[in-house]
């Protein structure tokens, strides 16, 4: 749905191919599922598949930001510091890179959003070294420790009483 809204907002730019490909994807996906499965099983499959995909995305995105610094709306922190201080990298190897789609290099991904993910690992050593030389905190941890940090943060936030009138 967000893709359709994004296409409508960018009406000034030619998006015909993007709209055709998006429509083809939806028709092809639903067509294949309903062709192979009975209607009830197809709906159950779609619900389970979308739920698992949401869980996967949550496991990919949450460890990179939960528990990190939250800057106020009017904060004047420069771009570099904003990206480095509000993100956490997840250390790992080729399997972590594959499973998280390169998003384990969240700091580099935010600094260089159009960089191919295959180069993020190489950029990581350069960015980390730059941060160390300039006294910037560069947060990097293992996969399971990143989940533990995110859960500890959510636990702390959950135990904090709401202000009166909220």
KAFENUR-V959304 format. One record per pair of residues at least 24 apart in sequence whose ideal C-beta (glycine too) atoms are under 8 Angstrom apart, sorted by sequence separation. I is the first residue (numbers start at 1). GAP is how many residues later the second one is. D is the distance in whole Angstrom. If there is no record, write none. Layout:
i:I gap:GAP d:D
i:I gap:GAP d:D
This chain:
i:64 gap:24 d:5
i:83 gap:24 d:6
i:97 gap:24 d:7
i:63 gap:25 d:7
i:64 gap:25 d:8
i:64 gap:26 d:7
i:63 gap:27 d:6
i:83 gap:27 d:4
i:84 gap:27 d:8
i:83 gap:28 d:5
i:80 gap:31 d:7
i:107 gap:31 d:7
i:107 gap:32 d:8
i:89 gap:35 d:7
i:60 gap:39 d:8
i:64 gap:39 d:7
i:104 gap:39 d:8
i:60 gap:40 d:5
i:64 gap:40 d:8
i:60 gap:41 d:7
i:65 gap:41 d:7
i:61 gap:42 d:7
i:64 gap:42 d:4
i:60 gap:43 d:5
i:84 gap:43 d:8
i:84 gap:47 d:6
i:96 gap:47 d:6
i:89 gap:49 d:8
i:91 gap:49 d:5
i:89 gap:50 d:7
i:90 gap:50 d:8
i:91 gap:50 d:6
i:92 gap:50 d:7
i:85 gap:51 d:7
i:88 gap:51 d:4
i:89 gap:51 d:4
i:90 gap:51 d:7
i:91 gap:51 d:5
i:92 gap:51 d:6
i:84 gap:52 d:5
i:85 gap:52 d:7
i:87 gap:52 d:7
i:88 gap:52 d:7
i:89 gap:52 d:8
i:90 gap:52 d:7
i:91 gap:52 d:8
i:84 gap:53 d:7
i:88 gap:53 d:6
i:90 gap:53 d:5
i:84 gap:54 d:6
i:81 gap:55 d:7
i:80 gap:56 d:8
i:90 gap:56 d:5
i:88 gap:58 d:6
i:88 gap:61 d:7
i:68 gap:71 d:7
i:63 gap:80 d:7
i:64 gap:82 d:7
i:67 gap:82 d:5
i:63 gap:83 d:4
i:66 gap:83 d:7
i:67 gap:83 d:6
i:63 gap:84 d:6
i:66 gap:84 d:4
i:62 gap:85 d:8
i:67 gap:85 d:7
i:63 gap:86 d:7
i:67 gap:86 d:3
i:63 gap:87 d:5
i:66 gap:87 d:5
i:67 gap:87 d:8
i:59 gap:88 d:8
i:62 gap:88 d:5
i:66 gap:88 d:7
